[in-house]
Amino acid sequence: MPKIKTNRAAAKRFRVTGSGRIKRSKANKSHILTKKNTKRLRNLRKSDLVDRSNMAGVRRLLPNL
């Protein structure tokens, strides 16, 4: 039985915290930034946690974490 491969695209996007939750960065920060206000852009810089409903799918992509 071969080892399960980690999805490399997912591995670059997610990090596991010390408590075992999965950290992610927010979307909508790459282009069309002029119409987004400063407060919104500042909040997009912060990291966030993966929602409980998506946790199983992310864990399936990252079996070794």
N, C-alpha and C positions, 0 to 999 in steps of 0.2 A: 504494500500500500504506500503510494507516494505521499510526501509531506504536502500539506495544504499551503498554497502560495498566497502571500499577502497581495492585495490589490495595491499596486504602487501609486496610482493616482490618489487613492484614499489615504494612503500612508503619508503623503505630502500635505494633505489638507487637515488632518486630525491629529491631536495629541491627547494622551491619557493623563489625567490629573493624579495627584497622590491618593485621592480617595476613590479612584477608579472610574470617575465620570469622564466623558469625552469632550474636549475643548475644540471649538471651531472658530473660524474668523467669519465676519459678516459679509454679505454680498452687497452689490451696488456701489462699489468703491473704485471701479476701474475707469469709467468714462462717463460723459454727460454730467460733469460735476458742477457746472456753472449754475444750473437751476436749483441745485440742492443747497440749502442754507448751511451756515457754518456749524450750528449746533448739531444738525443731522450728520454732517461729515465727521465731526468730532466723536459722536457716538458710534459711527461705523468703524472707527479705528479700534475700538475695544473688542476683546474676544468674548465669546458667548459659549454656553454649554449646549450640547446636542439634546433635543427634546426627547422625552421618554418614549414617545411613539416611534421615533426614528432610530432608537438605540440598537434594536435587534438587527436592523439592516446594516448599520455601520459596523457592528461587531462581526457580522458575517464577512464583511470585506477585510477586516483586520483580525484574523484569527489568533495572531501571536501576541496581541496586546492585552 
